[in-house]
Amino acid sequence: MSDPIKLKSTIPQVARHLVTAIPGPQSISLQQEYDEFVSIGVGELMPFFAASASGATITDVDGNRFIDLAAGIAVTGVGNAAPEVVEAVRDQVGKFTHTNFATTPYQGYVAVCKKLSEHTPGSFAKKSVLLNSGAEAVENAVKIARRYTGRPAIVVMENSFHGRTNLTMAMTTKASPYKQGFGPFASDVYSVPYSYPLRDAYGADGAAAASATIEQIELLVGHDQVAAIVAEPVQGEGGFIVPANGFLKTLNEWAHEHQILYVSDEIQSGFCRTGRWFASEYSELEPDLITTAKALGGGLPISAVTGKAEIMDSVQPGGIGGTYGGNPVSCAASLAAVSIMERGNLAMRAEHIGHIIQQHLKPLEHDNPYVAEVRGLGAMQAVEFVKPGGLEPNAELVKRISIKAVQSGLIILTCGIHANVIRLLPPLIISDEELEEALNVLTAIIVEETKQ
């Protein structure tokens, strides 16, 4: 495995460097302003404030440097402030910052759509619409599916997360904090079981799990009313759940037998994150529509719906899009980020990262009764924690580990319906040395916090 792309950095590319307690005095001071002026509804995970970032490290306002195992929730896959992205953004800002593509089109938007057509799964002709956020992409995919099929119902998976707009909240499983107090939600959305090999009755038998899910779809709504099935190929917020082999393929084949569109939500798993350009490739899927965001922009906001040309063209002019969708600056950043992925073979790099994480953490399944499973694809890995002797979720333990991690110079995220999963999403350009140090620290924390 070759080293990752060497990026010029604004700070030295070395690992953790802690000069104060966490949070430091400057972060504590800024927190007072945060409490006064920022809505509590936004929430916050880290107790410090970022001042700069480069590659796989983030430096706070007190001079503490952290190894980033979150990548802004899978956004900075090519590294934070990648020089190629910064240069492309600066160049585009100097030319123009906005026209609205539907009003006055520009080449960057078209170029991003072309790259999406090249890299998304499917041997058919494809077209795209560019938008701003993952939730907006999902909403537009639903609109397109309903317009093309003439059917109302949307089927989603249990444990899913698709966003925080009204429609995508209806498509999301977890009530708190995402849905609590915000109803009523959009109608004609039906939730059915997703393959969860650790916890469901079917284990590794993906085809059997899919048959049960299909039976539930027929019971709840009937196939002739379904416009689309929307599924994450690896569930993100739900717990980095990798379905059993055959589950998604069986579901996709059944959908097509009944003229139902299959929509793959790759907002978190796309763009080399799982060791493939798109996680759908593991299941040999060619989705009718695919939603993308996060890593697509290299750190700037942009999202997309890409799909079969005939489906995308079923919508009347003006029916999809928006004022800022495919902003020219975000398009410039996107093209630079995708170029880094191509030249650096970051899909292969992600696969290598996954092997290193598994080597460090997989033994905990056998050695630590609090660890139920270490799972994931590529650089999208997770550890699920339980109470010893069963599968009862252990959210309290995960909270302790997370607090200790940030105090030790690591940025990590949690997930899972029961908040009992730690997820690892390092930038794909992280060096082996940085990753090894981070994993050594995290492993030591897990061992310490689970001593009986």
SULHU-V618191 format. One record per pair of residues at least 6 apart in sequence whose C-alpha atoms are under 8 Angstrom apart, sorted by the first residue. I is the first residue (numbers start at 1). J is the second residue. If there is no record, write none. Layout:
i=<I/I>
j=<J/J>
This chain:
i=<1/1/3/4/4/4/4/4/4/4/5/5/7/7/7/8/8/9/9/9/9/10/10/11/11/13/13/13/14/15/15/15/15/15/15/16/16/16/16/16/16/16/17/17/17/17/18/18/18/18/18/19/19/19/20/20/21/22/22/22/22/23/23/24/24/25/26/26/27/27/27/27/27/27/28/30/46/46/48/48/49/49/50/50/50/50/51/51/51/51/52/52/52/53/53/53/54/54/54/54/55/55/55/55/55/55/55/55/56/56/56/56/56/56/56/56/56/56/57/57/57/57/57/58/58/58/58/59/59/64/65/66/66/66/66/67/67/67/67/67/68/68/68/68/68/69/69/69/69/69/69/69/69/70/70/70/70/70/70/70/70/71/71/71/71/71/71/73/73/73/73/74/74/74/74/74/74/74/74/75/75/75/75/75/75/76/76/76/76/76/77/77/77/77/77/77/77/78/78/78/78/78/78/78/78/79/79/79/79/79/80/80/80/81/82/84/84/84/85/85/85/85/85/85/86/88/88/88/89/89/89/89/92/92/92/93/96/97/97/97/98/98/98/98/99/100/100/100/100/100/101/101/101/101/101/106/108/108/108/108/109/109/109/109/109/111/112/112/112/113/113/113/113/115/116/116/117/117/117/117/117/119/120/120/120/120/121/121/121/121/121/121/122/122/122/123/124/125/125/126/126/126/126/127/127/127/127/127/128/128/128/128/128/129/129/129/129/129/130/130/130/130/130/130/130/131/131/131/131/131/131/131/131/131/132/132/132/132/132/132/132/132/133/133/133/133/133/134/134/134/134/134/134/134/134/134/135/135/135/135/135/136/137/137/137/137/137/137/138/138/138/138/138/138/139/139/140/140/141/141/141/141/141/142/142/144/144/144/144/145/145/145/145/146/146/146/147/147/148/148/148/149/149/149/150/151/151/151/151/152/152/152/152/153/153/153/153/153/153/153/153/154/154/154/154/154/154/154/154/155/155/155/155/155/155/155/155/155/156/156/156/156/156/156/156/156/157/157/157/157/157/157/158/158/158/158/158/158/159/159/159/159/159/159/159/159/159/159/160/160/160/160/160/160/160/160/160/160/161/161/161/161/161/161/161/161/161/162/162/162/162/162/163/163/163/164/164/166/166/167/167/169/169/169/170/170/170/170/171/171/171/174/190/190/190/192/192/192/193/193/194/194/194/194/195/195/195/195/195/195/195/195/195/196/196/196/196/196/197/197/197/197/197/198/199/202/202/203/204/204/205/205/205/205/206/206/206/206/206/206/207/207/207/207/208/209/210/210/210/210/210/211/211/214/214/217/223/223/224/226/227/227/228/228/228/228/229/229/229/229/229/230/230/230/230/231/231/231/232/232/232/233/233/233/233/233/233/233/233/233/234/234/234/234/234/234/235/235/236/236/236/237/237/237/238/238/238/239/239/239/239/239/239/239/240/240/240/240/240/240/240/240/241/241/242/242/242/245/246/248/248/249/249/249/252/252/255/255/256/261/261/261/262/262/262/263/263/263/263/263/264/264/264/264/264/265/265/265/266/266/266/266/266/266/267/267/267/267/268/268/268/268/269/269/269/270/270/270/270/270/271/271/271/271/271/271/272/272/272/272/272/272/273/273/273/273/273/273/274/274/274/274/274/274/274/274/275/275/275/275/275/275/275/275/275/276/276/276/276/276/277/280/280/287/288/288/288/289/289/289/289/290/290/290/291/291/291/291/292/292/292/293/293/293/293/294/294/294/295/296/296/296/296/296/297/297/297/297/297/297/297/298/298/298/298/299/300/300/300/301/302/302/302/302/302/302/303/303/306/340/341/346/346/349/349/350/350/350/351/351/351/352/352/353/353/353/353/354/354/354/354/354/354/355/356/357/357/358/360/360/360/361/361/361/362/362/364/364/365/365/365/365/368/368/369/369/369/369/370/370/370/370/370/371/371/371/371/372/372/372/372/372/373/373/373/374/374/374/374/375/375/375/376/379/379/379/379/380/380/380/381/381/381/382/382/382/382/383/383/383/384/384/384/385/385/385/385/385/385/385/386/386/386/386/386/387/387/393/393/393/394/394/395/395/395/395/396/397/397/397/398/398/398/398/398/400/401/401/401/402/402/402/404/405/405/405/405/405/406/408/410/412/412/412/413/413/413/414/414/414/414/415/415/415>
j=<349/352/431/344/346/349/428/429/430/431/344/429/55/82/83/82/83/54/55/82/83/53/54/53/54/54/55/57/434/57/65/66/67/434/437/57/64/65/66/67/409/410/64/65/66/409/63/64/65/66/409/62/63/64/62/64/407/47/48/406/407/47/48/48/62/62/61/62/47/48/49/60/61/62/48/49/406/411/60/61/60/61/58/59/60/61/58/59/60/61/58/59/60/59/80/81/79/80/81/82/78/79/80/81/82/427/429/430/67/68/69/71/79/80/426/427/429/430/65/66/67/68/80/65/66/67/68/65/66/409/409/406/409/410/411/409/410/411/434/438/410/411/412/426/427/410/411/412/413/424/425/426/427/411/412/413/423/424/425/426/427/77/79/80/425/426/427/268/294/413/425/268/269/273/294/295/425/426/427/294/295/296/297/298/299/294/295/298/299/427/273/295/298/426/427/428/429/295/298/337/340/341/427/428/429/298/427/428/429/430/298/299/427/299/298/336/337/340/298/332/333/334/336/337/333/332/333/336/329/330/332/333/328/329/332/329/328/327/328/329/324/327/328/329/105/322/323/324/325/327/109/323/325/326/327/328/328/331/332/335/130/326/327/328/331/335/331/334/335/127/128/129/130/338/128/306/125/126/127/128/306/277/277/278/290/306/278/280/281/285/286/287/285/286/287/286/308/308/309/306/307/308/309/306/307/308/309/312/304/305/306/307/312/304/305/306/320/321/302/303/304/305/321/325/326/137/302/303/304/321/322/324/325/326/293/301/302/303/304/324/325/326/293/294/301/302/303/162/163/267/291/292/293/294/303/304/162/163/164/165/168/303/291/292/293/303/304/305/162/163/168/265/291/305/167/168/305/320/263/289/290/291/305/154/228/311/312/314/315/227/228/261/311/152/227/228/314/315/311/314/315/227/259/260/227/224/225/226/227/188/225/226/227/188/189/190/221/225/226/227/228/188/189/190/226/227/228/229/230/189/190/191/192/217/226/228/229/230/171/189/190/191/192/229/230/231/191/192/193/194/230/231/172/173/191/192/193/194/172/173/174/194/235/237/238/239/416/417/171/172/173/174/231/232/235/236/237/238/168/171/172/173/174/235/236/237/238/168/169/171/172/265/169/171/172/178/179/185/186/185/186/178/179/185/185/186/187/189/189/190/191/417/217/220/221/213/216/217/212/213/209/210/213/243/202/203/206/209/210/242/243/244/247/203/241/242/243/244/203/204/242/243/244/373/391/208/209/244/244/245/244/245/246/247/243/244/245/246/247/248/245/246/247/250/247/247/246/247/248/250/251/250/251/251/254/223/258/260/258/260/260/261/260/261/262/263/255/260/261/262/263/262/263/264/265/263/264/265/264/265/266/242/243/248/264/265/266/269/279/280/240/241/242/243/269/279/241/242/268/269/415/415/416/417/415/416/417/382/384/415/416/417/421/423/375/376/380/381/382/415/416/423/375/376/375/376/377/283/283/283/285/283/284/285/262/285/261/262/262/287/288/289/287/288/289/287/288/289/290/291/280/287/289/290/291/290/291/292/278/279/290/291/292/293/291/292/293/294/292/293/294/295/278/279/380/277/278/279/292/295/277/278/295/296/341/347/278/341/346/347/348/350/347/350/378/379/380/428/347/350/351/376/377/378/379/380/346/347/348/349/350/351/377/378/379/282/347/348/351/378/347/286/287/307/307/308/311/305/306/307/308/305/306/307/303/304/305/306/303/304/305/301/302/303/304/301/302/303/337/302/303/334/337/338/303/330/331/333/334/335/337/333/334/336/337/333/330/333/334/330/325/326/327/330/331/334/325/326/312/346/347/428/429/428/429/378/379/428/377/378/379/378/379/378/379/428/432/376/377/378/379/380/381/378/436/381/439/374/439/440/443/374/439/443/373/374/371/374/371/372/373/374/447/450/386/387/388/389/385/386/387/388/450/383/384/385/386/383/384/385/386/391/383/384/385/381/382/383/384/381/382/383/382/424/425/426/428/423/424/425/423/424/425/421/422/423/424/421/422/423/420/421/422/393/394/395/397/398/420/421/392/393/394/395/420/393/394/418/419/420/419/420/418/419/420/421/420/420/449/450/414/419/420/421/422/449/445/446/449/412/413/414/445/411/412/441/442/445/412/441/438/422/423/424/422/423/424/420/421/422/423/421/422/423>
